[in-house]
Amino acid sequence: MAAVPVRGARMTERIPLDAESSGQTVSVPSALAGLLPDRGLARGSVVAYRGASSLLAGLLAAVTADGGHAAVIGMPRLGLLAAVEMGAHLPRLAVVADPGPDPVEVASVLLDGLDLVVLSLRGAAVPPARTRVLAARARSKGATLVVTDGQWSGASLDLTARVAEYAGLGHGRGRLRSLCLEVEVRAKARQPRRGRLELRPCAGGVEWTRREPGIDSRTAESGAAWEAVS
């Protein structure tokens, strides 16, 4: 952990933003920004996430591409190659594949100095008293905490993504040309917002776009195809 660069230790080159962002938010893929209340994830907030890991990889990519620093805890199978193809800068990303018996404590430490921390609860339910402590720490440090794969009460934003469609694969053969995620955002005191995000290979990377339902593509019976490569 001592090797993880602290927030503010920017590299000299400037990388274009993937989303409109002020100092009060961390960047997200531009296609997702329009669904979020502040066009980004609010600093000091806790986000409860469910669904496809592709969107988590996109969040890590957006933050590190914008010069921020991030960590992912307890997700050894998260596709780092996919994150790199989305624009992630690995020197700005800490990976704690095995956080031991108390991943929440590891997240608490990493909130001090990083912009984004993604935490897998591995099916656990965190007591409300402890979620309040972590939420207060995130606020005081100006970091964003994304929790997934468990129960967490009091999150300020709920974000869900599922694989809705893919194109390019048929009967177990072919090359994946695109993946469509159906995303739902629920925030306190706001109406839920829903949209579809499409991921396509582009110039050696991955391009994120918003699109309306109805474009011809093959409905996915399982998201395993993309998740296996991402």
C-alpha positions, 0 to 999 in steps of 0.5 A: 500500500505504501507504493500507491501514489496519493491523490494529487500526485498527477503525471505531467501529461494531461489526458482528455476527460471522458465526462464533464467533471468538476472537483466535486465528482470523479469521472465516469464513461461519457455515455454513463454521465447523462444518467447520473445526477451530477454527470459523475460520481460525487466525491465523498459518496457511497455507491451500491453497485450490482451487475456486470463487471464491465461497467466497473472496469469502465469506472476505473478506466475513466478515473485513472485516465483523468489522472486520478487514482483508484483501487479495487479490493477483493475482485481477482477476476476483474478484467484488467485487460478490458479496463486498459482497453477502455483507457485505464492507466495501471500505474494509477490503479491498486489491486488488492486481490485477497484483502483477508478476513476484513476487506472493509478495513482495507477499504477504509485505509485506501480511502485516505489518498485515493479518488475511487475505491471499488470494494467487493463484499463477497456476499457479506452484509455490513452492519449499519453502524459500520457503513455509517463509519465508512460513509463518514470517512469517504466524506471526510477524505473526498473519495468515492466508495463503490460497494458490490456483491453484498448488502450495504445500507445507506448508499447515496446512489444505487447503480445496476447494470446487466448485459442486455444484448451482444452482436457478433457471436452466433452458435458459439462462433464469431467475434464479439462486435459490441455489447449492450448494457442496460443501466438503472440509476437510483438516487435519493429524492430523484426518479430512477433513470434508465438507459442503454450503453453500448461498448464497441472495439474502436482503434485498439480500445473500447468506445462507450456510446448511448443508444436507444433500444431496438437496434438490431443485435443478438439478444444475450441468453447469458452475459458470460461471453463478454464477461469472460473477455472483460 
